[in-house]
Amino acid sequence: MRKQIALKNIDILSQTEKKLIIKTFNNTKASYNKSITLIDLFEKNVNKYPDKTALVHNSIEYSYKTINNMSNIIANTIGEIKGKKIAVL
């Protein structure tokens, strides 16, 4: 009778291949200017690529310009709400 082994316990990669995937391909460190906010970075992309797709949701593509316009509408609406508690994500 053959010994049963769970698939998760079978190594199909060599140690060298594992190291390459985990250490080299998965290295996502990047240096960036920590004084720039996420909003600043996004608006930079709005100016640079206004009509490029920034987001796809339920097969609908949204450009940087469209998302920026939507976020500005939300921000302006929040600014109009006075004396009420609101949630900000």
N, CA, C and O atoms as a GROMACS GRO file, in nm:
protein
  356
    1MET      N    1   0.084  -0.118   0.000
    1MET     CA    2   0.000   0.000   0.000
    1MET      C    3   0.089   0.125   0.000
    1MET      O    4   0.188   0.132   0.073
    2ARG      N    5   0.051   0.222  -0.083
    2ARG     CA    6   0.129   0.346  -0.092
    2ARG      C    7   0.094   0.441   0.021
    2ARG      O    8  -0.020   0.449   0.066
    3LYS      N    9   0.195   0.513   0.064
    3LYS     CA   10   0.176   0.613   0.168
    3LYS      C   11   0.103   0.733   0.108
    3LYS      O   12   0.140   0.780   0.000
    4GLN      N   13   0.002   0.782   0.176
    4GLN     CA   14  -0.072   0.899   0.127
    4GLN      C   15  -0.006   1.026   0.180
    4GLN      O   16   0.027   1.038   0.298
    5ILE      N   17   0.011   1.122   0.089
    5ILE     CA   18   0.073   1.250   0.123
    5ILE      C   19  -0.021   1.360   0.075
    5ILE      O   20  -0.068   1.357  -0.039
    6ALA      N   21  -0.047   1.456   0.160
    6ALA     CA   22  -0.130   1.571   0.122
    6ALA      C   23  -0.055   1.653   0.018
    6ALA      O   24   0.067   1.667   0.024
    7LEU      N   25  -0.128   1.706  -0.078
    7LEU     CA   26  -0.066   1.786  -0.185
    7LEU      C   27   0.015   1.902  -0.129
    7LEU      O   28   0.119   1.937  -0.184
    8LYS      N   29  -0.034   1.962  -0.022
    8LYS     CA   30   0.038   2.078   0.034
    8LYS      C   31   0.176   2.040   0.088
    8LYS      O   32   0.261   2.126   0.111
    9ASN      N   33   0.198   1.911   0.109
    9ASN     CA   34   0.326   1.865   0.161
    9ASN      C   35   0.423   1.818   0.053
    9ASN      O   36   0.532   1.770   0.083
   10ILE      N   37   0.384   1.833  -0.072
   10ILE     CA   38   0.471   1.792  -0.182
   10ILE      C   39   0.544   1.915  -0.235
   10ILE      O   40   0.481   2.012  -0.278
   11ASP      N   41   0.676   1.910  -0.231
   11ASP     CA   42   0.757   2.020  -0.284
   11ASP      C   43   0.778   1.999  -0.434
   11ASP      O   44   0.833   1.897  -0.475
   12ILE      N   45   0.735   2.095  -0.513
   12ILE     CA   46   0.759   2.084  -0.657
   12ILE      C   47   0.868   2.181  -0.702
   12ILE      O   48   0.913   2.178  -0.817
   13LEU      N   49   0.911   2.267  -0.610
   13LEU     CA   50   1.018   2.363  -0.641
   13LEU      C   51   1.144   2.327  -0.563
   13LEU      O   52   1.137   2.278  -0.450
   14SER      N   53   1.256   2.352  -0.625
   14SER     CA   54   1.382   2.334  -0.554
   14SER      C   55   1.401   2.449  -0.455
   14SER      O   56   1.331   2.550  -0.463
   15GLN      N   57   1.495   2.434  -0.364
   15GLN     CA   58   1.524   2.542  -0.269
   15GLN      C   59   1.568   2.669  -0.342
   15GLN      O   60   1.534   2.779  -0.299
   16THR      N   61   1.642   2.654  -0.450
   16THR     CA   62   1.686   2.769  -0.529
   16THR      C   63   1.567   2.841  -0.590
   16THR      O   64   1.560   2.964  -0.588
   17GLU      N   65   1.472   2.764  -0.644
   17GLU     CA   66   1.353   2.825  -0.704
   17GLU      C   67   1.267   2.893  -0.598
   17GLU      O   68   1.215   3.002  -0.622
   18LYS      N   69   1.252   2.831  -0.482
   18LYS     CA   70   1.177   2.893  -0.373
   18LYS      C   71   1.240   3.026  -0.333
   18LYS      O   72   1.171   3.127  -0.317
   19LYS      N   73   1.372   3.025  -0.317
   19LYS     CA   74   1.443   3.146  -0.279
   19LYS      C   75   1.424   3.255  -0.385
   19LYS      O   76   1.402   3.372  -0.351
   20LEU      N   77   1.432   3.218  -0.511
   20LEU     CA   78   1.415   3.313  -0.620
   20LEU      C   79   1.276   3.377  -0.613
   20LEU      O   80   1.263   3.499  -0.628
   21ILE      N   81   1.176   3.297  -0.592
   21ILE     CA   82   1.038   3.349  -0.587
   21ILE      C   83   1.017   3.434  -0.463
   21ILE      O   84   0.965   3.546  -0.473
   22ILE      N   85   1.056   3.383  -0.348
   22ILE     CA   86   1.028   3.452  -0.223
   22ILE      C   87   1.115   3.575  -0.203
   22ILE      O   88   1.065   3.680  -0.162
   23LYS      N   89   1.243   3.565  -0.230
   23LYS     CA   90   1.335   3.675  -0.202
   23LYS      C   91   1.351   3.773  -0.318
   23LYS      O   92   1.361   3.894  -0.296
   24THR      N   93   1.353   3.724  -0.441
   24THR     CA   94   1.381   3.811  -0.555
   24THR      C   95   1.253   3.866  -0.618
   24THR      O   96   1.234   3.987  -0.625
   25PHE      N   97   1.165   3.776  -0.662
   25PHE     CA   98   1.043   3.821  -0.730
   25PHE      C   99   0.949   3.894  -0.635
   25PHE      O  100   0.875   3.982  -0.678
   26ASN      N  101   0.952   3.860  -0.508
   26ASN     CA  102   0.861   3.917  -0.411
   26ASN      C  103   0.917   4.041  -0.343
   26ASN      O  104   0.855   4.093  -0.250
   27ASN      N  105   1.031   4.088  -0.387
   27ASN     CA  106   1.092   4.207  -0.328
   27ASN      C  107   1.020   4.331  -0.380
   27ASN      O  108   1.044   4.375  -0.493
   28THR      N  109   0.932   4.387  -0.299
   28THR     CA  110   0.852   4.501  -0.342
   28THR      C  111   0.893   4.631  -0.275
   28THR      O  112   0.821   4.731  -0.281
   29LYS      N  113   1.008   4.631  -0.211
   29LYS     CA  114   1.054   4.753  -0.146
   29LYS      C  115   1.083   4.860  -0.251
   29LYS      O  116   1.141   4.833  -0.356
   30ALA      N  117   1.041   4.980  -0.219
   30ALA     CA  118   1.067   5.092  -0.310
   30ALA      C  119   1.088   5.217  -0.225
   30ALA      O  120   1.020   5.237  -0.125
   31SER      N  121   1.181   5.299  -0.264
   31SER     CA  122   1.201   5.424  -0.193
   31SER      C  123   1.108   5.529  -0.253
   31SER      O  124   1.084   5.532  -0.374
   32TYR      N  125   1.056   5.614  -0.167
   32TYR     CA  126   0.965   5.718  -0.212
   32TYR      C  127   0.973   5.836  -0.116
   32TYR      O  128   1.024   5.824  -0.004
   33ASN      N  129   0.925   5.949  -0.161
   33ASN     CA  130   0.926   6.070  -0.082
   33ASN      C  131   0.815   6.062   0.022
   33ASN      O  132   0.697   6.067  -0.012
   34LYS      N  133   0.851   6.049   0.148
   34LYS     CA  134   0.753   6.030   0.255
   34LYS      C  135   0.679   6.158   0.291
   34LYS      O  136   0.586   6.155   0.371
   35SER      N  137   0.720   6.271   0.234
   35SER     CA  138   0.650   6.397   0.263
   35SER      C  139   0.533   6.420   0.168
   35SER      O  140   0.456   6.514   0.186
   36ILE      N  141   0.520   6.335   0.066
   36ILE     CA  142   0.410   6.348  -0.029
   36ILE      C  143   0.296   6.255   0.015
   36ILE      O  144   0.319   6.138   0.045
   37THR      N  145   0.175   6.309   0.018
   37THR     CA  146   0.060   6.229   0.062
   37THR      C  147   0.007   6.143  -0.053
   37THR      O  148   0.040   6.165  -0.169
   38LEU      N  149  -0.075   6.046  -0.017
   38LEU     CA  150  -0.140   5.962  -0.117
   38LEU      C  151  -0.226   6.046  -0.211
   38LEU      O  152  -0.233   6.020  -0.331
   39ILE      N  153  -0.291   6.146  -0.155
   39ILE     CA  154  -0.373   6.236  -0.237
   39ILE      C  155  -0.286   6.309  -0.338
   39ILE      O  156  -0.324   6.321  -0.455
   40ASP      N  157  -0.170   6.358  -0.295
   40ASP     CA  158  -0.078   6.426  -0.387
   40ASP      C  159  -0.036   6.333  -0.500
   40ASP      O  160  -0.032   6.373  -0.617
   41LEU      N  161  -0.003   6.207  -0.464
   41LEU     CA  162   0.039   6.110  -0.567
   41LEU      C  163  -0.075   6.081  -0.664
   41LEU      O  164  -0.053   6.072  -0.785
   42PHE      N  165  -0.195   6.067  -0.612
   42PHE     CA  166  -0.310   6.041  -0.699
   42PHE      C  167  -0.334   6.159  -0.793
   42PHE      O  168  -0.354   6.140  -0.913
   43GLU      N  169  -0.333   6.280  -0.739
   43GLU     CA  170  -0.357   6.398  -0.822
   43GLU      C  171  -0.248   6.417  -0.928
   43GLU      O  172  -0.274   6.470  -1.036
   44LYS      N  173  -0.127   6.375  -0.895
   44LYS     CA  174  -0.019   6.378  -0.994
   44LYS      C  175  -0.056   6.287  -1.112
   44LYS      O  176  -0.036   6.323  -1.228
   45ASN      N  177  -0.110   6.169  -1.081
   45ASN     CA  178  -0.154   6.078  -1.188
   45ASN      C  179  -0.275   6.131  -1.262
   45ASN      O  180  -0.288   6.108  -1.382
   46VAL      N  181  -0.362   6.203  -1.194
   46VAL     CA  182  -0.478   6.266  -1.261
   46VAL      C  183  -0.427   6.363  -1.367
   46VAL      O  184  -0.477   6.365  -1.480
   47ASN      N  185  -0.328   6.443  -1.330
   47ASN     CA  186  -0.273   6.541  -1.425
   47ASN      C  187  -0.194   6.475  -1.537
   47ASN      O  188  -0.195   6.521  -1.651
   48LYS      N  189  -0.125   6.366  -1.504
   48LYS     CA  190  -0.039   6.299  -1.601
   48LYS      C  191  -0.119   6.208  -1.696
   48LYS      O  192  -0.090   6.202  -1.816
   49TYR      N  193  -0.218   6.137  -1.640
   49TYR     CA  194  -0.295   6.038  -1.718
   49TYR      C  195  -0.446   6.054  -1.695
   49TYR      O  196  -0.510   5.960  -1.649
   50PRO      N  197  -0.504   6.169  -1.726
   50PRO     CA  198  -0.644   6.192  -1.692
   50PRO      C  199  -0.743   6.089  -1.749
   50PRO      O  200  -0.841   6.054  -1.684
   51ASP      N  201  -0.717   6.042  -1.870
   51ASP     CA  202  -0.813   5.953  -1.934
   51ASP      C  203  -0.776   5.805  -1.926
   51ASP      O  204  -0.848   5.721  -1.980
   52LYS      N  205  -0.666   5.774  -1.860
   52LYS     CA  206  -0.627   5.633  -1.845
   52LYS      C  207  -0.711   5.568  -1.736
   52LYS      O  208  -0.756   5.634  -1.642
   53THR      N  209  -0.731   5.439  -1.749
   53THR     CA  210  -0.809   5.364  -1.651
   53THR      C  211  -0.731   5.352  -1.521
   53THR      O  212  -0.616   5.308  -1.518
   54ALA      N  213  -0.797   5.394  -1.412
   54ALA     CA  214  -0.737   5.386  -1.279
   54ALA      C  215  -0.799   5.273  -1.198
   54ALA      O  216  -0.738   5.221  -1.105
   55LEU      N  217  -0.922   5.236  -1.234
   55LEU     CA  218  -0.995   5.137  -1.156
   55LEU      C  219  -1.095   5.066  -1.245
   55LEU      O  220  -1.158   5.128  -1.331
   56VAL      N  221  -1.108   4.936  -1.225
   56VAL     CA  222  -1.212   4.858  -1.292
   56VAL      C  223  -1.292   4.790  -1.184
   56VAL      O  224  -1.238   4.720  -1.099
   57HIS      N  225  -1.424   4.812  -1.186
   57HIS     CA  226  -1.513   4.751  -1.088
   57HIS      C  227  -1.638   4.704  -1.160
   57HIS      O  228  -1.705   4.781  -1.228
   58ASN      N  229  -1.669   4.575  -1.144
   58ASN     CA  230  -1.784   4.514  -1.212
   58ASN      C  231  -1.781   4.543  -1.362
   58ASN      O  232  -1.883   4.578  -1.422
   59SER      N  233  -1.665   4.529  -1.421
   59SER     CA  234  -1.642   4.548  -1.565
   59SER      C  235  -1.660   4.693  -1.611
   59SER      O  236  -1.664   4.719  -1.731
   60ILE      N  237  -1.671   4.785  -1.518
   60ILE     CA  238  -1.681   4.928  -1.553
   60ILE      C  239  -1.545   4.991  -1.528
   60ILE      O  240  -1.489   4.976  -1.419
   61GLU      N  241  -1.493   5.062  -1.628
   61GLU     CA  242  -1.363   5.128  -1.615
   61GLU      C  243  -1.382   5.273  -1.574
   61GLU      O  244  -1.466   5.345  -1.629
   62TYR      N  245  -1.304   5.315  -1.477
   62TYR     CA  246  -1.307   5.453  -1.428
   62TYR      C  247  -1.170   5.516  -1.452
   62TYR      O  248  -1.068   5.459  -1.414
   63SER      N  249  -1.170   5.632  -1.514
   63SER     CA  250  -1.044   5.702  -1.540
   63SER      C  251  -1.000   5.778  -1.415
   63SER      O  252  -1.078   5.798  -1.322
   64TYR      N  253  -0.875   5.820  -1.415
   64TYR     CA  254  -0.825   5.901  -1.305
   64TYR      C  255  -0.909   6.027  -1.289
   64TYR      O  256  -0.941   6.067  -1.177
   65LYS      N  257  -0.943   6.089  -1.402
   65LYS     CA  258  -1.021   6.213  -1.399
   65LYS      C  259  -1.158   6.189  -1.337
   65LYS      O  260  -1.206   6.270  -1.257
   66THR      N  261  -1.223   6.079  -1.374
   66THR     CA  262  -1.356   6.048  -1.322
   66THR      C  263  -1.352   6.026  -1.172
   66THR      O  264  -1.435   6.079  -1.098
   67ILE      N  265  -1.254   5.947  -1.125
   67ILE     CA  266  -1.243   5.921  -0.981
   67ILE      C  267  -1.213   6.050  -0.907
   67ILE      O  268  -1.266   6.073  -0.798
   68ASN      N  269  -1.128   6.133  -0.963
   68ASN     CA  270  -1.096   6.260  -0.900
   68ASN      C  271  -1.220   6.348  -0.889
   68ASN      O  272  -1.244   6.409  -0.785
   69ASN      N  273  -1.300   6.353  -0.995
   69ASN     CA  274  -1.423   6.432  -0.992
   69ASN      C  275  -1.519   6.378  -0.886
   69ASN      O  276  -1.580   6.454  -0.812
   70MET      N  277  -1.531   6.246  -0.879
   70MET     CA  278  -1.619   6.184  -0.779
   70MET      C  279  -1.572   6.217  -0.637
   70MET      O  280  -1.652   6.251  -0.550
   71SER      N  281  -1.441   6.206  -0.615
   71SER     CA  282  -1.389   6.233  -0.480
   71SER      C  283  -1.405   6.380  -0.443
   71SER      O  284  -1.428   6.413  -0.327
   72ASN      N  285  -1.393   6.469  -0.541
   72ASN     CA  286  -1.414   6.612  -0.514
   72ASN      C  287  -1.558   6.641  -0.477
   72ASN      O  288  -1.585   6.723  -0.390
   73ILE      N  289  -1.653   6.573  -0.542
   73ILE     CA  290  -1.794   6.590  -0.509
   73ILE      C  291  -1.820   6.544  -0.365
   73ILE      O  292  -1.889   6.611  -0.288
   74ILE      N  293  -1.762   6.429  -0.330
   74ILE     CA  294  -1.778   6.378  -0.193
   74ILE      C  295  -1.716   6.475  -0.092
   74ILE      O  296  -1.776   6.505   0.011
   75ALA      N  297  -1.595   6.523  -0.122
   75ALA     CA  298  -1.527   6.616  -0.030
   75ALA      C  299  -1.607   6.744  -0.013
   75ALA      O  300  -1.618   6.795   0.099
   76ASN      N  301  -1.662   6.798  -0.122
   76ASN     CA  302  -1.741   6.920  -0.113
   76ASN      C  303  -1.870   6.897  -0.036
   76ASN      O  304  -1.915   6.985   0.039
   77THR      N  305  -1.930   6.780  -0.053
   77THR     CA  306  -2.052   6.748   0.021
   77THR      C  307  -2.023   6.737   0.169
   77THR      O  308  -2.100   6.787   0.252
   78ILE      N  309  -1.913   6.674   0.204
   78ILE     CA  310  -1.874   6.664   0.345
   78ILE      C  311  -1.850   6.802   0.402
   78ILE      O  312  -1.886   6.831   0.516
   79GLY      N  313  -1.788   6.889   0.322
   79GLY     CA  314  -1.762   7.026   0.367
   79GLY      C  315  -1.889   7.104   0.393
   79GLY      O  316  -1.888   7.199   0.471
   80GLU      N  317  -2.000   7.066   0.329
   80GLU     CA  318  -2.127   7.136   0.347
   80GLU      C  319  -2.204   7.088   0.468
   80GLU      O  320  -2.297   7.156   0.514
   81ILE      N  321  -2.168   6.973   0.521
   81ILE     CA  322  -2.236   6.917   0.637
   81ILE      C  323  -2.176   6.981   0.762
   81ILE      O  324  -2.060   6.958   0.795
   82LYS      N  325  -2.257   7.060   0.830
   82LYS     CA  326  -2.206   7.131   0.949
   82LYS      C  327  -2.279   7.083   1.073
   82LYS      O  328  -2.401   7.065   1.072
   83GLY      N  329  -2.204   7.062   1.178
   83GLY     CA  330  -2.262   7.025   1.304
   83GLY      C  331  -2.312   6.881   1.312
   83GLY      O  332  -2.379   6.844   1.408
   84LYS      N  333  -2.281   6.801   1.213
   84LYS     CA  334  -2.325   6.662   1.214
   84LYS      C  335  -2.202   6.573   1.214
   84LYS      O  336  -2.100   6.606   1.156
   85LYS      N  337  -2.214   6.458   1.280
   85LYS     CA  338  -2.105   6.361   1.278
   85LYS      C  339  -2.112   6.284   1.148
   85LYS      O  340  -2.218   6.237   1.107
   86ILE      N  341  -1.996   6.271   1.084
   86ILE     CA  342  -1.990   6.198   0.958
   86ILE      C  343  -1.873   6.101   0.963
   86ILE      O  344  -1.774   6.123   1.033
   87ALA      N  345  -1.885   5.996   0.887
   87ALA     CA  346  -1.777   5.898   0.879
   87ALA      C  347  -1.687   5.934   0.762
   87ALA      O  348  -1.736   5.962   0.652
   88VAL      N  349  -1.559   5.933   0.784
   88VAL     CA  350  -1.462   5.961   0.678
   88VAL      C  351  -1.370   5.841   0.668
   88VAL      O  352  -1.308   5.801   0.767
   89LEU      N  353  -1.362   5.782   0.550
   89LEU     CA  354  -1.278   5.664   0.529
   89LEU      C  355  -1.145   5.705   0.471
   89LEU      O  356  -1.060   5.619   0.447
   0.00000   0.00000   0.00000
